[in-house]
Each structure stands twice: as C-alpha cells, then as structure tokens.
Amino acid sequence: MKRVIKGRVWDTQKSGMVAAWANSFYPHDYRYCEENLYCTWRGNWFVHILRAGPESDTYHFSEIYLVPLSEDEAFKWLQDHDFTSELEEHFGSRIEEA
C-alpha cells in the first residue's frame, strides 16, 4: 500500500515491517483488526491498519489506513503490543535493566 500524507510517500513495499499484531478475532469477523508497524529506510515510522466491517470477508477489509508515527509513538506501540525483541533491536538505547 502506498499513500502520500503531508507531502511524504509512505509505502509498505519499500519499508521494513518491524512487527505484526492482530486481535483475537478471526479475519472474517467484523471486529477483526490487524496492525503492522513499519520503518522506512530514512527511519520514519508508520502503522498499516486493516479493520474488518460488515462488508468485509477474509480477503477484503472495509477500512485500511496508513498512520505516520513519531519515534516515541512507535516505541509505545511496541511496548503496548509486547514486542520485546523488536524494542531491544530498534530502541535498545532507550531501555534499561530494572
């Protein structure tokens, strides 16, 4: 997916997917949500969000978004979704031992 947002091109094909998360519903359920966190080659972060809906099925989603994130928001997204190894890889300098 490719979108221009605020004069910048955000492209899932040219960025590296860092983490993928989905809720506990099946893809054909209208409550299903999938989020994929990406980092561009320039170090900019965004999340690709797919949401099911009444018109959706396993291969089609009713809502698809690309949402640019700040570095702090990407850090929080990884923490909130419990991606420890990805946090250590991309934000190791921001993490300290307890």
Residue pairs with C-beta under 8 A, 6 or more apart in sequence:
1 11
1 12
1 13
1 48
1 64
1 66
2 9
2 10
2 11
2 12
2 13
3 9
3 10
3 66
4 10
5 66
5 68
6 68
8 44
8 68
10 40
10 44
10 46
10 66
10 68
11 40
12 36
12 38
12 48
12 66
14 40
14 41
15 38
15 39
15 40
15 41
15 46
16 38
16 39
16 40
16 41
17 36
17 37
17 38
18 37
18 38
18 39
18 74
18 78
18 83
18 86
18 90
19 36
19 37
19 78
19 81
19 83
19 86
20 34
20 35
20 36
20 37
21 34
21 35
21 36
21 37
21 81
21 83
22 32
22 33
22 34
22 35
23 31
23 32
23 33
23 34
25 31
25 32
25 33
25 52
26 32
27 34
27 52
27 58
28 52
28 56
28 57
28 58
29 52
30 52
30 53
30 54
30 56
31 52
32 51
32 52
32 56
33 49
33 50
33 51
33 52
34 49
34 50
34 51
35 47
35 48
35 49
35 50
35 77
35 81
36 47
36 48
37 45
37 46
37 47
37 69
37 74
37 77
37 78
37 86
38 45
38 46
38 47
38 48
39 45
39 74
39 90
40 46
44 68
45 68
45 69
45 70
45 71
45 73
45 74
46 66
46 67
46 68
46 69
47 65
47 66
47 67
47 69
47 77
48 64
48 65
48 66
49 63
49 64
49 65
49 66
49 67
50 61
50 63
50 64
51 61
51 62
51 63
51 64
51 65
52 61
52 62
53 61
53 62
53 63
54 62
55 62
56 62
69 77
74 90
75 87
75 91
75 94
78 86
78 87
78 90
78 91
79 87
87 95
88 95
